[in-house]
Each structure stands twice: as C-alpha cells, then as structure tokens.
C-alpha cells in the first residue's frame, strides 16, 4: 500500500489507474474505505463506502470539506491495490 501525502501524489496515483483508498482511523486499527476518481473539471469524485455518500471536491476542498486532507498530512491515507480491497 502506498501512502498518499498530498494532492499531487493523489493525482499521480489516479493517473496510474488507482481508485481504491483507505483512510486509517484509530491508529490504523480500523479504516474508512473510499473510491476516488478524477473528474474532467479537475475535481475529485469521492464515494464514501461507509454510507454511500458522494462528494465532488477540488484539491483545496479536500482539506476543508473532508477528512482526506488531514489524513494525507498525517500519513494515514493509503492507496490500496484492488486485490487487497
């Protein structure tokens, strides 16, 4: 699993076809599953699997309207290979 530490790394990961991510909670004992896809306007479409909610956010909004930005800063946002999801 690859740690995603910023929006640039997220975009690079998405460019390789990566779509499945985990946001680690509780010191990594549990996680929140996310599917992230790039939108044509530069935003990110995020499916939060815990409640099937969908968000479309800019890179800046990841830090202000979701917990993904904080997780990236803390090193707890991971790209997960499909076979491990």
Rosetta blueprint (number, residue, H / E / L):
1 X L
2 X E
3 X E
4 X L
5 X L
6 X L
7 X H
8 X H
9 X H
10 X H
11 X H
12 X H
13 X H
14 X H
15 X H
16 X L
17 X L
18 X L
19 X L
20 X E
21 X E
22 X E
23 X E
24 X E
25 X E
26 X H
27 X H
28 X H
29 X L
30 X E
31 X E
32 X E
33 X E
34 X E
35 X E
36 X E
37 X E
38 X E
39 X L
40 X L
41 X L
42 X L
43 X L
44 X E
45 X E
46 X E
47 X E
48 X E
49 X L
50 X L
51 X L
52 X L
53 X E
54 X E
55 X E
56 X E
57 X E
58 X L
59 X L
60 X L
61 X H
62 X H
63 X H
64 X H
65 X L
66 X L
67 X L
68 X H
69 X H
70 X H
71 X H
72 X H
73 X H
74 X H
75 X L
76 X L
77 X E
78 X E
79 X E
80 X L
81 X L
82 X H
83 X H
84 X H
85 X L
